[in-house]
Each structure stands twice: as structure tokens, then as C-alpha cells.
């Protein structure tokens, strides 16, 4: 799913569309602090996939979303928005049931499966075993959809997780477990803002053969997002304001030596906090 985000960032930079591919790539974990833009990037990825003519996009989040992140041009075509199908499982058991029910019976097969706010579901039972169970079911559900799509097509998986500011050995262990199931990662970190805008760095690790890339992403006062390529991630370090846990996770994601360790269907459309 790194390619889906790469296409979103390339489009936002004005560099033109990247070469399209039917390969979904490894499942991707999108990491960042509260308000870092995770929901916005998920929604942009949903719009990108909805415009490729491959099928609907399933967007899972715990509660109805408050507003749609700003998008422009073709991304706001009504047909794209209609293909994004939101579901709001309010608890971890209901999320597990929803994912399990996707294996039953006919129905629309998505080209992309998105989950926002993974930490809210894991917070109900924060052990590493529970994290592994949910991550494995997400991966299995995307694989099931890929099988139903047939040869040459695949359902991508993109999951957003809010990182914690304080050092916590349990949090680091849970992240290591999630990385085994979601090998591609995109780490969002604050960057020096420009006049009238909020900025962050997006370090994209594809989790498969390919190069790591870093982008400078800016959000203007009206919410519009722009992006520009930045330096390579190999020398990236977590900011001091992030605390011990974010520094540890920032080094593992962007530095050398990363550790290797009802049914889904149509629903109302809305959007949540970034």
C-alpha cells in the first residue's frame, strides 16, 4: 500500500500521476501523533483508489466522522465519493465480527480496505496477543478480498495508528507485533511550519523491494494539502518533543536496521479528525 500513498503525495506535489499498478503491495501501517494528518492521508488514498475504477473502498473507523478533509479537482467527483463506504464498528468485538463476516456470502469486493484509529480498538485490550489477532484478521480479510477479485487484482490494506508521547515498553512491543503483519510503514512527524500552514514529514518505507522516500506535507489554513519530495529517510531522527517512545519508533521506521520482527458494505459518508 506504499504505492497508494506515494501516488497521493505525488499528485499533491503537482508532479503528475505515478505509474498505476494493480499490485496492492504489502499492508501499510500509518503512524503519527494526534492531529498529524493520518485521517486526511487515509481519505486521500481512498479518493485515489476510488478513481481507478477497480471497485469500492471500505473505510472503517470507530465513530461517525465530523467533516471531510479538503480535496480539490477530480478528487471531489461525486462518483468517487459514492464509492467510499464507511462503517463504524464501535468496539473491538464488533470490528472483529465485521471483518469475519466479510468472508460470508456475496457482496461488493473492495479494491482498498482502510482502518482509522487502530489504537482505539486495541485500547480495550492492549496486550500484544490481541494486537496480533486483530492485525492477522485485517490481513486475512484483505487477502480474501484479493482472492475474490481474481488474478492480476488485489485489495490493499492501510491502517492508521496513533503513537504515544511517553516511553512504554508495552507500546513498543505492540508496535513490533503490528510491524510483522503490516510490514510497510509511513511515519508522520512534525516539521517547521511555513507562513499560515502546518507542516509534517512523511517517511515512507515500502516494506518490499523499493526505495524509502520522504515528503514534506503542508496543510494550509483552509485544510488543503500539498506535498513535495524531501531528503532520504536514512538520516531521519525523531524530534525531541516526541518523547522516548516516538524517538524509538522513529528510528526503527526511518533509520537503518529496522526491526523485522452488519457486513462490510455501504454506509453513510462522513469524516473524522486527522
ROBALO-665890 format. One record per residue: residue number from 0; residue in three letters; x, y, z of N, C-alpha, C in turn. Coordinates in Angstrom, 2 decimals. Last residue first. Layout:
REM residues N
- NUM,ALA,X,Y,Z,X,Y,Z,X,Y,Z
...
This chain:
REM residues 274
- 273,UNK,-8.07,14.36,11.96,-6.82,13.85,11.41,-5.96,13.32,12.52
- 272,UNK,-11.42,13.32,12.70,-10.25,14.14,12.96,-9.03,13.52,12.31
- 271,UNK,-13.50,12.08,9.99,-13.09,12.33,11.37,-11.89,13.21,11.47
- 270,UNK,-16.46,12.19,7.85,-15.01,12.10,8.07,-14.65,12.53,9.48
- 269,UNK,-18.91,10.33,5.92,-18.52,11.48,6.73,-17.05,11.32,7.01
- 268,UNK,-21.50,8.50,4.59,-20.19,9.07,4.32,-19.99,10.29,5.19
- 267,UNK,-23.07,5.42,5.58,-23.05,6.87,5.40,-21.64,7.37,5.24
- 266,UNK,-22.39,2.44,3.60,-22.73,3.13,4.84,-22.68,4.62,4.59
- 265,UNK,-22.15,-0.80,2.15,-22.35,0.63,2.05,-22.73,1.19,3.39
- 264,UNK,-20.08,-3.18,3.86,-20.92,-2.78,2.76,-21.11,-1.27,2.78
- 263,UNK,-19.40,-5.87,5.84,-18.78,-4.75,5.14,-19.63,-4.41,3.93
- 262,UNK,-22.23,-6.66,7.81,-21.13,-6.99,6.95,-20.54,-5.72,6.38
- 261,UNK,-23.70,-5.42,11.18,-23.97,-5.75,9.77,-22.71,-6.08,8.97
- 260,UNK,11.08,-7.79,13.15,10.38,-8.77,13.93,8.87,-8.84,13.44
- 259,UNK,12.76,-6.49,12.23,11.89,-7.30,11.42,11.08,-8.18,12.32
- 258,UNK,13.58,-3.10,12.88,13.33,-4.43,13.41,12.40,-5.20,12.50
- 257,UNK,15.95,-1.42,10.72,14.58,-1.54,11.22,14.34,-2.94,11.74
- 256,UNK,18.51,-0.45,10.02,18.34,-1.55,10.97,16.95,-1.65,11.54
- 255,UNK,18.38,3.15,9.74,18.87,1.84,9.35,18.59,0.81,10.42
- 254,UNK,15.22,4.90,10.20,16.65,4.76,10.26,17.09,3.39,9.83
- 253,UNK,12.49,4.92,10.22,13.16,5.74,9.22,14.67,5.60,9.24
- 252,UNK,11.61,3.08,12.16,10.91,3.19,10.89,11.73,3.90,9.83
- 251,UNK,13.29,3.24,14.34,13.03,1.92,13.78,12.39,2.00,12.41
- 250,UNK,13.26,5.96,14.91,14.50,5.36,14.44,14.23,4.02,13.78
- 249,UNK,10.57,6.19,15.73,11.04,6.95,14.58,12.32,6.36,14.04
- 248,UNK,10.49,4.59,18.00,9.75,4.16,16.83,10.20,4.91,15.59
- 247,UNK,12.15,6.15,19.68,12.47,4.75,19.40,11.78,4.29,18.13
- 246,UNK,10.72,8.55,19.69,12.09,8.53,19.19,12.50,7.12,18.82
- 245,UNK,8.36,7.75,20.86,8.34,8.20,19.47,9.74,8.22,18.89
- 244,UNK,9.31,7.07,23.45,8.67,6.06,22.61,8.68,6.48,21.15
- 243,UNK,10.45,9.53,24.46,11.26,8.33,24.26,10.63,7.33,23.32
- 242,UNK,9.29,12.49,22.69,9.46,11.61,23.83,10.16,10.33,23.45
- 241,UNK,8.90,14.47,20.78,8.09,13.27,20.70,8.24,12.35,21.88
- 240,UNK,10.61,16.53,20.88,9.34,16.73,21.54,8.50,15.48,21.54
- 239,UNK,12.78,15.77,19.32,12.89,15.65,20.76,11.57,15.79,21.46
- 238,UNK,11.89,13.81,16.44,12.06,15.08,17.12,12.07,14.88,18.62
- 237,UNK,13.86,11.14,15.09,12.62,11.63,15.69,12.90,12.93,16.43
- 236,UNK,15.69,11.44,12.10,15.66,11.19,13.54,14.38,11.79,14.09
- 235,UNK,16.97,10.24,8.99,15.88,10.83,9.76,16.00,10.47,11.22
- 234,UNK,18.67,9.23,7.18,19.26,10.04,8.23,18.21,10.66,9.13
- 233,UNK,17.02,7.82,5.41,18.06,7.11,6.14,18.65,7.90,7.28
- 232,UNK,15.15,9.10,3.85,14.80,8.82,5.23,15.96,8.26,6.03
- 231,UNK,16.24,11.86,1.79,16.05,10.44,2.05,15.84,10.20,3.52
- 230,UNK,14.40,15.01,1.71,15.61,14.20,1.76,15.28,12.74,2.03
- 229,UNK,11.29,15.31,-0.18,12.31,15.82,0.74,13.50,14.88,0.72
- 228,UNK,8.72,16.34,-2.46,9.76,15.39,-2.04,10.79,16.07,-1.16
- 227,UNK,5.76,17.86,-1.17,6.96,17.99,-2.00,7.98,16.97,-1.53
- 226,UNK,2.26,18.62,-1.09,3.41,17.81,-0.71,4.55,18.05,-1.67
- 225,UNK,-0.72,20.01,0.39,0.26,19.96,-0.68,1.46,19.17,-0.17
- 224,UNK,-4.14,20.26,1.24,-2.86,19.60,1.44,-2.00,19.71,0.19
- 223,UNK,-6.36,22.58,2.78,-5.83,21.99,1.55,-4.42,21.45,1.79
- 222,UNK,-7.25,23.90,5.04,-7.22,22.44,5.07,-6.65,21.79,3.82
- 221,UNK,-7.02,26.60,5.17,-8.32,26.09,4.72,-8.36,24.57,4.65
- 220,UNK,-4.36,26.86,5.91,-5.39,27.21,6.88,-6.76,26.69,6.48
- 219,UNK,-2.66,23.93,4.57,-2.96,25.35,4.65,-4.10,25.60,5.63
- 218,UNK,-0.30,21.62,5.28,-1.74,21.83,5.36,-1.99,23.33,5.53
- 217,UNK,2.28,19.84,3.67,1.80,21.09,4.26,0.29,21.14,4.21
- 216,UNK,4.90,17.56,3.84,3.47,17.73,3.61,3.00,18.97,4.36
- 215,UNK,7.68,16.35,2.41,7.24,17.45,3.26,5.80,17.75,2.90
- 214,UNK,8.70,12.95,2.35,7.96,14.05,1.77,7.72,15.12,2.84
- 213,UNK,10.94,10.37,1.47,10.44,11.30,2.47,9.81,12.49,1.77
- 212,UNK,11.32,6.86,0.82,11.19,8.25,0.38,10.66,9.09,1.53
- 211,UNK,13.12,3.89,0.10,12.43,4.73,1.06,12.40,6.17,0.54
- 210,UNK,12.67,1.85,-2.81,13.44,2.79,-2.02,12.54,3.54,-1.05
- 209,UNK,12.25,-1.74,-3.14,11.93,-0.36,-3.46,12.67,0.57,-2.52
- 208,UNK,10.79,-4.67,-2.03,11.82,-4.08,-2.88,11.42,-2.70,-3.36
- 207,UNK,8.94,-3.63,0.92,9.18,-4.56,-0.19,10.30,-3.95,-1.01
- 206,UNK,8.37,-1.54,2.58,8.23,-2.89,3.11,8.40,-3.97,2.07
- 205,UNK,8.52,1.23,2.00,7.59,0.38,1.24,7.42,-1.02,1.78
- 204,UNK,8.30,3.92,4.04,9.09,2.69,3.92,8.21,1.64,3.25
- 203,UNK,8.24,7.30,4.12,7.55,6.16,3.54,8.52,5.01,3.31
- 202,UNK,7.67,9.91,6.16,8.74,8.99,5.78,8.08,7.67,5.36
- 201,UNK,6.64,13.08,6.07,6.10,11.73,5.86,7.21,10.85,5.34
- 200,UNK,6.61,15.83,8.18,7.42,14.97,7.31,6.77,13.60,7.25
- 199,UNK,4.43,18.69,8.13,4.94,17.45,8.70,5.82,16.77,7.69
- 198,UNK,2.94,21.88,8.94,3.77,21.00,8.12,4.17,19.75,8.88
- 197,UNK,0.49,24.34,8.45,1.02,23.32,9.34,1.75,22.30,8.50
- 196,UNK,0.58,27.85,7.61,0.35,26.45,7.32,0.97,25.57,8.39
- 195,UNK,1.34,30.57,7.71,-0.07,30.21,7.59,-0.34,28.76,7.27
- 194,UNK,4.55,30.00,6.56,3.56,31.04,6.89,2.13,30.56,6.66
- 193,UNK,5.44,26.62,7.62,5.60,27.81,6.81,4.56,28.84,7.20
- 192,UNK,6.84,24.77,10.41,5.73,25.26,9.57,6.15,26.45,8.73
- 191,UNK,9.00,22.07,10.62,8.89,23.52,10.80,7.82,24.08,9.88
- 190,UNK,7.12,19.07,11.32,8.19,19.79,10.64,7.98,21.28,10.86
- 189,UNK,6.24,16.03,13.03,6.12,17.48,12.82,7.34,18.04,12.10
- 188,UNK,5.81,12.96,11.18,6.45,13.72,12.24,6.32,15.22,11.97
- 187,UNK,4.68,9.78,10.33,4.41,11.22,10.23,5.00,11.93,11.43
- 186,UNK,5.67,7.00,8.50,5.80,7.69,9.78,5.61,9.18,9.59
- 185,UNK,4.45,4.19,7.11,4.62,5.61,6.81,4.55,6.34,8.15
- 184,UNK,5.48,0.87,6.24,5.13,1.91,7.20,5.30,3.30,6.62
- 183,UNK,4.93,-2.59,5.62,5.19,-1.24,5.09,4.74,-0.22,6.13
- 182,UNK,4.04,-4.76,7.18,5.48,-4.51,7.02,5.83,-3.16,6.39
- 181,UNK,2.04,-5.80,9.23,1.91,-4.62,8.38,3.32,-4.11,8.09
- 180,UNK,2.88,-7.93,10.76,1.71,-8.13,9.89,1.56,-6.99,8.88
- 179,UNK,5.05,-6.89,12.08,5.18,-8.21,11.44,4.04,-8.45,10.45
- 178,UNK,4.14,-4.57,13.22,5.02,-4.47,12.06,5.22,-5.81,11.36
- 177,UNK,2.75,-5.49,15.45,1.99,-4.97,14.30,2.85,-4.90,13.05
- 176,UNK,4.93,-6.13,17.12,4.00,-7.17,16.67,3.25,-6.71,15.43
- 175,UNK,6.02,-3.62,17.53,6.83,-4.64,16.87,5.96,-5.77,16.35
- 174,UNK,3.90,-2.41,18.92,4.29,-1.90,17.60,5.10,-2.94,16.84
- 173,UNK,3.98,-3.89,21.28,2.79,-3.96,20.42,3.10,-3.48,19.02
- 172,UNK,6.45,-3.08,22.27,6.24,-4.48,21.93,5.05,-4.63,21.00
- 171,UNK,5.95,-0.37,22.72,7.00,-0.75,21.77,6.83,-2.20,21.34
- 170,UNK,3.99,-0.58,24.70,3.66,0.06,23.42,4.67,-0.34,22.35
- 169,UNK,5.44,-1.74,26.79,4.31,-2.46,26.20,3.92,-1.91,24.85
- 168,UNK,7.27,0.30,27.41,7.75,-0.96,26.83,6.63,-1.77,26.18
- 167,UNK,6.96,3.57,26.71,6.16,2.49,27.27,6.63,1.19,26.63
- 166,UNK,7.44,7.04,26.82,8.05,5.73,26.67,7.23,4.68,27.39
- 165,UNK,4.85,9.11,25.44,5.68,8.67,26.55,6.23,7.28,26.30
- 164,UNK,3.26,9.61,23.23,4.38,10.51,23.52,5.33,9.93,24.56
- 163,UNK,2.18,7.17,20.84,2.15,7.75,22.17,3.40,8.58,22.42
- 162,UNK,0.41,7.23,17.68,1.56,6.93,18.53,1.46,7.68,19.84
- 161,UNK,-2.35,5.78,16.13,-1.85,6.95,16.86,-0.72,6.54,17.78
- 160,UNK,-2.47,4.25,13.01,-2.27,4.04,14.45,-1.70,5.31,15.07
- 159,UNK,-4.22,3.07,10.19,-3.64,4.20,10.90,-3.61,3.93,12.40
- 158,UNK,-3.69,0.91,7.47,-4.17,1.03,8.84,-3.46,2.19,9.53
- 157,UNK,-4.57,-0.53,4.47,-3.89,0.62,5.04,-4.51,0.90,6.40
- 156,UNK,-4.44,-2.83,1.88,-4.77,-2.65,3.30,-3.92,-1.52,3.86
- 155,UNK,-5.88,-3.69,-1.34,-4.87,-3.13,-0.47,-5.37,-2.96,0.95
- 154,UNK,-6.67,-6.42,-3.24,-7.24,-5.46,-2.30,-6.12,-4.97,-1.38
- 153,UNK,-5.86,-6.97,-6.69,-5.62,-7.17,-5.26,-6.30,-6.08,-4.46
- 152,UNK,-5.40,-8.77,-9.77,-6.01,-7.69,-8.99,-5.82,-8.00,-7.51
- 151,UNK,-4.40,-10.96,-11.09,-3.97,-9.65,-11.54,-4.58,-8.48,-10.79
- 150,UNK,-7.27,-13.04,-10.58,-5.86,-12.86,-10.99,-5.58,-11.44,-11.45
- 149,UNK,-9.75,-11.85,-8.14,-9.24,-12.65,-9.24,-7.81,-12.31,-9.62
- 148,UNK,-11.26,-10.94,-6.03,-11.07,-10.04,-7.18,-10.49,-10.78,-8.39
- 147,UNK,-11.06,-12.95,-4.17,-12.33,-12.77,-4.86,-12.21,-11.86,-6.08
- 146,UNK,-8.45,-12.52,-3.29,-8.79,-13.79,-3.95,-10.09,-13.65,-4.74
- 145,UNK,-8.77,-10.04,-2.09,-7.89,-10.16,-3.24,-8.20,-11.44,-4.02
- 144,UNK,-10.43,-10.73,0.07,-10.95,-9.85,-0.98,-10.09,-9.96,-2.25
- 143,UNK,-8.55,-12.29,1.48,-9.80,-12.89,0.99,-10.40,-12.05,-0.13
- 142,UNK,-6.66,-10.35,2.11,-6.27,-11.46,1.24,-7.50,-12.15,0.66
- 141,UNK,-8.17,-8.76,3.84,-7.69,-8.17,2.58,-7.28,-9.27,1.61
- 140,UNK,-8.52,-10.69,5.88,-9.69,-10.15,5.17,-9.27,-9.52,3.85
- 139,UNK,-5.89,-11.08,6.74,-6.63,-12.21,6.16,-7.84,-11.71,5.37
- 138,UNK,-5.31,-8.57,7.80,-4.54,-9.07,6.66,-5.29,-10.20,5.96
- 137,UNK,-7.20,-8.52,9.90,-7.22,-7.49,8.86,-6.49,-7.98,7.60
- 136,UNK,-6.33,-10.71,11.39,-7.65,-10.75,10.77,-7.79,-9.69,9.68
- 135,UNK,-3.81,-9.83,12.23,-3.90,-11.02,11.38,-5.25,-11.09,10.68
- 134,UNK,-4.57,-7.66,13.86,-3.78,-7.43,12.65,-3.86,-8.61,11.70
- 133,UNK,-5.97,-9.03,15.90,-6.67,-8.07,15.06,-5.91,-7.82,13.76
- 132,UNK,-3.87,-10.66,16.95,-5.13,-11.25,16.47,-5.84,-10.31,15.51
- 131,UNK,-1.92,-8.82,17.73,-1.61,-9.78,16.69,-2.89,-10.38,16.10
- 130,UNK,-3.30,-7.52,19.79,-2.87,-6.76,18.62,-2.57,-7.69,17.45
- 129,UNK,-3.56,-9.62,21.57,-4.77,-9.05,20.98,-4.42,-8.23,19.73
- 128,UNK,-0.89,-9.99,22.24,-1.63,-11.08,21.61,-2.89,-10.56,20.92
- 127,UNK,-0.16,-7.62,23.51,0.43,-7.92,22.20,-0.34,-9.02,21.48
- 126,UNK,-2.95,-5.87,25.08,-1.87,-6.85,25.02,-1.39,-7.11,23.61
- 125,UNK,-5.09,-4.06,25.54,-3.86,-3.60,24.89,-2.72,-4.62,24.79
- 124,UNK,-8.15,-3.76,25.00,-7.38,-4.92,25.48,-5.99,-4.80,24.89
- 123,UNK,-8.93,-1.25,24.24,-9.86,-2.03,25.05,-9.18,-3.25,25.66
- 122,UNK,-6.96,-0.32,22.57,-7.01,0.20,23.93,-7.96,-0.56,24.83
- 121,UNK,-7.48,-1.29,20.06,-6.50,-2.01,20.86,-6.53,-1.55,22.31
- 120,UNK,-9.31,0.65,19.21,-9.75,-0.74,19.37,-8.78,-1.52,20.24
- 119,UNK,-7.68,2.89,19.20,-8.91,2.91,19.97,-9.45,1.50,20.19
- 118,UNK,-5.60,2.32,17.43,-5.30,2.39,18.86,-6.55,2.38,19.73
- 117,UNK,-6.72,2.58,14.89,-6.48,1.23,15.41,-6.26,1.26,16.92
- 116,UNK,-7.74,4.79,13.35,-7.87,4.72,14.80,-7.70,3.33,15.37
- 115,UNK,-9.07,3.43,10.36,-8.56,4.60,11.06,-8.75,4.40,12.56
- 114,UNK,-8.49,1.26,7.77,-8.91,1.31,9.17,-8.25,2.52,9.83
- 113,UNK,-9.46,0.26,4.51,-8.81,1.24,5.37,-9.37,1.13,6.79
- 112,UNK,-8.99,-1.53,1.62,-9.56,-1.62,2.96,-8.77,-0.70,3.88
- 111,UNK,-9.69,-1.49,-1.82,-8.88,-0.96,-0.74,-9.67,-1.06,0.56
- 110,UNK,-11.41,-2.58,-3.53,-10.03,-2.51,-4.00,-9.11,-2.04,-2.90
- 109,UNK,-13.99,-4.82,-2.31,-13.26,-3.55,-2.35,-11.89,-3.69,-2.96
- 108,UNK,-16.80,-6.21,-3.67,-15.43,-6.55,-3.29,-14.59,-5.28,-3.40
- 107,UNK,-20.15,-6.51,-2.59,-19.13,-5.74,-3.31,-17.74,-6.06,-2.78
- 106,UNK,-21.22,-9.97,-2.26,-21.24,-8.56,-1.91,-20.16,-7.83,-2.68
- 105,UNK,-22.07,-13.23,-0.96,-21.65,-12.29,-2.00,-21.73,-10.85,-1.50
- 104,UNK,-20.87,-14.98,2.08,-21.81,-14.54,1.07,-21.25,-13.55,0.07
- 103,UNK,-18.39,-14.15,4.32,-19.67,-14.83,4.14,-20.47,-14.18,3.02
- 102,UNK,-16.20,-12.72,4.97,-15.97,-13.99,4.29,-17.26,-14.70,3.92
- 101,UNK,-17.05,-10.63,6.48,-16.70,-10.34,5.09,-16.47,-11.61,4.29
- 100,UNK,-17.29,-11.39,9.08,-18.48,-11.56,8.23,-18.19,-11.28,6.76
- 99,UNK,-14.83,-10.64,10.17,-15.12,-12.05,9.96,-16.29,-12.27,9.02
- 98,UNK,-15.20,-7.86,10.31,-14.16,-8.41,9.44,-14.43,-9.87,9.15
- 97,UNK,-17.30,-7.77,12.18,-17.45,-7.17,10.86,-16.44,-7.74,9.88
- 96,UNK,-16.13,-8.97,14.44,-17.29,-9.60,13.79,-17.46,-9.08,12.36
- 95,UNK,-14.14,-7.09,14.98,-13.77,-8.47,14.66,-14.91,-9.18,13.96
- 94,UNK,-15.79,-4.90,15.58,-14.85,-4.83,14.45,-14.44,-6.24,14.03
- 93,UNK,-17.06,-5.85,17.84,-17.87,-5.60,16.65,-16.99,-5.44,15.41
- 92,UNK,-14.87,-6.07,19.64,-15.64,-7.26,19.24,-16.47,-7.04,17.98
- 91,UNK,-14.04,-3.27,19.71,-13.18,-4.30,19.12,-13.97,-5.56,18.77
- 90,UNK,-16.73,-1.01,18.77,-15.88,-1.72,19.74,-15.06,-2.77,19.02
- 89,UNK,-18.27,0.13,16.77,-17.99,0.92,17.96,-17.07,0.26,18.97
- 88,UNK,-17.79,0.37,13.32,-17.84,-0.59,14.44,-17.42,0.11,15.73
- 87,UNK,-18.83,1.93,10.92,-18.44,2.47,12.22,-18.57,1.42,13.32
- 86,UNK,-17.97,2.37,7.49,-18.58,1.55,8.52,-18.00,1.99,9.86
- 85,UNK,-18.33,3.87,4.28,-17.91,3.95,5.67,-18.69,2.97,6.54
- 84,UNK,-17.21,3.62,1.17,-18.27,3.07,2.01,-17.78,2.99,3.45
- 83,UNK,-16.78,5.35,-1.69,-16.18,5.19,-0.36,-17.30,4.81,0.61
- 82,UNK,-18.20,5.84,-3.95,-17.55,4.53,-3.88,-16.84,4.31,-2.54
- 81,UNK,-19.04,8.45,-3.80,-20.04,7.40,-3.64,-19.42,6.02,-3.49
- 80,UNK,-16.72,9.84,-4.42,-17.22,9.87,-3.05,-18.22,8.76,-2.80
- 79,UNK,-16.58,9.32,-7.19,-15.53,8.86,-6.28,-16.05,8.78,-4.86
- 78,UNK,-18.86,10.59,-8.12,-18.73,9.15,-8.30,-17.64,8.57,-7.40
- 77,UNK,-18.39,13.34,-7.61,-19.38,12.59,-6.82,-19.24,11.08,-6.95
- 76,UNK,-15.04,14.41,-7.38,-16.10,13.94,-8.25,-17.09,13.10,-7.44
- 75,UNK,-12.84,15.30,-5.99,-14.16,15.55,-5.40,-15.30,15.13,-6.31
- 74,UNK,-10.62,14.84,-7.54,-10.78,14.02,-6.33,-12.16,14.18,-5.71
- 73,UNK,-10.51,16.73,-9.51,-11.17,15.46,-9.83,-11.41,14.62,-8.59
- 72,UNK,-10.37,19.46,-7.22,-10.36,18.94,-8.58,-11.12,17.63,-8.72
- 71,UNK,-9.43,18.62,-3.80,-9.71,19.54,-4.90,-9.80,18.78,-6.21
- 70,UNK,-10.32,18.29,-0.33,-9.70,17.78,-1.55,-10.13,18.68,-2.70
- 69,UNK,-10.28,18.35,3.18,-10.39,19.10,1.94,-9.67,18.39,0.81
- 68,UNK,-11.97,15.76,4.96,-10.76,16.52,4.67,-10.85,17.17,3.31
- 67,UNK,-15.29,16.12,6.05,-14.42,15.55,5.03,-13.16,16.39,4.90
- 66,UNK,-16.09,15.76,9.52,-16.02,16.55,8.29,-15.08,15.86,7.32
- 65,UNK,-16.52,13.72,11.46,-17.11,15.04,11.61,-17.13,15.86,10.32
- 64,UNK,-17.63,10.31,11.30,-16.61,11.34,11.14,-17.26,12.72,11.01
- 63,UNK,-18.81,7.99,13.70,-19.06,8.83,12.53,-18.10,10.01,12.50
- 62,UNK,-16.19,5.85,15.04,-17.36,6.71,15.19,-17.58,7.52,13.92
- 61,UNK,-14.12,4.13,14.24,-14.93,3.80,15.39,-16.21,4.62,15.50
- 60,UNK,-13.90,3.00,10.82,-13.48,3.88,11.91,-14.51,3.76,13.03
- 59,UNK,-13.12,1.93,7.58,-13.60,1.56,8.91,-13.04,2.54,9.94
- 58,UNK,-13.95,1.95,4.35,-13.29,2.81,5.32,-13.90,2.52,6.69
- 57,UNK,-13.56,0.42,1.29,-14.16,0.28,2.61,-13.32,1.05,3.63
- 56,UNK,-14.27,1.29,-1.99,-13.28,1.40,-0.93,-14.02,1.28,0.40
- 55,UNK,-15.24,-0.57,-4.99,-15.43,0.34,-3.86,-14.25,0.33,-2.91
- 54,UNK,-13.23,-0.75,-8.04,-14.21,-1.23,-7.09,-14.34,-0.27,-5.93
- 53,UNK,-11.53,0.33,-9.91,-11.32,-1.06,-9.52,-12.38,-1.60,-8.57
- 52,UNK,-11.25,2.97,-10.85,-12.19,2.08,-11.49,-12.07,0.62,-11.10
- 51,UNK,-9.76,4.89,-9.64,-9.05,3.98,-10.52,-9.96,2.95,-11.18
- 50,UNK,-10.95,6.46,-7.75,-10.89,6.99,-9.10,-10.21,6.07,-10.09
- 49,UNK,-10.63,5.13,-5.38,-11.98,5.19,-5.94,-11.98,5.71,-7.36
- 48,UNK,-7.93,5.61,-4.83,-8.35,4.26,-5.24,-9.73,4.28,-5.89
- 47,UNK,-8.11,8.36,-4.17,-7.24,7.91,-5.25,-7.68,6.54,-5.76
- 46,UNK,-9.84,8.31,-1.98,-10.24,9.01,-3.20,-9.41,8.55,-4.40
- 45,UNK,-8.18,6.88,-0.19,-9.49,6.34,-0.58,-9.98,6.99,-1.87
- 44,UNK,-6.05,8.64,0.10,-5.80,7.32,-0.51,-7.10,6.69,-0.97
- 43,UNK,-7.44,10.69,1.39,-6.85,10.95,0.07,-6.56,9.64,-0.65
- 42,UNK,-8.02,9.35,3.76,-9.12,9.77,2.89,-8.61,10.07,1.49
- 41,UNK,-5.43,8.97,4.81,-6.30,7.82,4.52,-7.39,8.21,3.53
- 40,UNK,-4.69,11.66,5.10,-3.97,10.81,4.14,-4.77,9.56,3.81
- 39,UNK,-6.55,12.43,7.10,-6.52,13.11,5.81,-5.83,12.25,4.76
- 38,UNK,-5.82,10.78,9.22,-7.14,10.61,8.59,-7.18,11.27,7.22
- 37,UNK,-3.20,11.81,9.78,-3.42,10.40,9.39,-4.75,10.22,8.67
- 36,UNK,-2.36,14.28,10.68,-2.82,14.16,9.30,-3.11,12.75,8.85
- 35,UNK,-1.80,14.68,13.34,-0.67,14.71,12.40,-1.09,14.53,10.95
- 34,UNK,-3.58,14.55,15.45,-3.58,15.74,14.60,-2.49,15.80,13.57
- 33,UNK,-1.49,12.56,17.52,-2.82,13.16,17.28,-2.71,14.42,16.43
- 32,UNK,1.30,11.19,15.60,0.69,11.73,16.81,-0.71,12.25,16.50
- 31,UNK,1.48,8.21,13.53,1.67,9.62,13.82,0.94,10.03,15.08
- 30,UNK,1.63,5.81,10.90,1.87,6.17,12.30,2.05,7.66,12.46
- 29,UNK,0.23,3.31,9.07,0.43,4.75,9.05,0.49,5.24,10.50
- 28,UNK,1.18,0.37,7.64,0.84,0.96,8.93,1.22,2.44,8.89
- 27,UNK,0.11,-1.63,4.90,0.86,-0.48,5.40,0.28,0.02,6.71
- 26,UNK,0.70,-4.73,3.20,-0.13,-3.89,4.07,0.70,-2.81,4.73
- 25,UNK,2.54,-4.63,0.06,2.36,-5.10,1.43,1.41,-4.18,2.22
- 24,UNK,0.61,-4.28,-3.04,1.79,-4.15,-2.20,1.50,-4.59,-0.78
- 23,UNK,-1.28,-4.39,-5.04,-1.58,-3.58,-3.86,-0.34,-3.35,-3.02
- 22,UNK,-0.94,-4.14,-8.48,-0.40,-4.74,-7.27,-0.66,-3.83,-6.08
- 21,UNK,-1.69,-2.73,-10.64,-2.75,-3.49,-9.98,-2.26,-4.13,-8.71
- 20,UNK,-0.52,0.62,-11.01,-0.26,-0.81,-10.95,-1.38,-1.50,-10.23
- 19,UNK,0.49,3.61,-12.68,-0.50,2.81,-11.97,-0.12,1.35,-12.02
- 18,UNK,3.00,5.94,-12.15,2.59,4.80,-12.94,1.66,3.92,-12.13
- 17,UNK,1.66,8.99,-10.76,2.66,7.93,-10.83,2.12,6.79,-11.69
- 16,UNK,0.67,12.14,-12.19,0.36,10.83,-11.67,1.51,9.86,-11.80
- 15,UNK,2.46,15.14,-11.17,1.78,14.30,-12.15,1.56,12.93,-11.59
- 14,UNK,3.49,16.75,-9.29,4.46,16.06,-10.14,3.80,15.22,-11.21
- 13,UNK,2.07,18.06,-7.39,1.98,18.58,-8.75,2.93,17.90,-9.71
- 12,UNK,1.93,17.01,-4.92,3.12,17.81,-5.20,3.07,18.46,-6.58
- 11,UNK,-0.31,15.47,-4.98,-0.37,16.70,-4.19,0.82,17.60,-4.45
- 10,UNK,0.65,13.32,-6.50,-0.42,14.17,-7.04,-0.47,15.50,-6.31
- 9,UNK,2.48,12.29,-4.67,2.95,12.79,-5.97,1.91,13.71,-6.60
- 8,UNK,0.80,11.50,-2.60,1.77,12.55,-2.36,2.30,13.13,-3.66
- 7,UNK,-0.69,9.48,-3.93,-1.35,10.62,-3.30,-0.39,11.78,-3.13
- 6,UNK,1.36,7.72,-4.67,0.57,8.38,-5.72,-0.14,9.60,-5.16
- 5,UNK,2.19,6.91,-2.13,3.14,7.60,-3.00,2.40,8.34,-4.12
- 4,UNK,-0.07,5.59,-1.21,0.32,6.84,-0.58,1.30,7.62,-1.45
- 3,UNK,0.07,3.42,-3.02,-1.14,4.25,-2.95,-0.82,5.59,-2.31
- 2,UNK,2.54,2.30,-2.43,2.36,2.94,-3.73,1.12,3.82,-3.75
- 1,UNK,2.17,1.12,0.03,3.03,2.29,-0.04,2.81,3.04,-1.35
- 0,UNK,0.81,-1.21,0.00,0.00,0.00,0.00,0.84,1.26,0.00
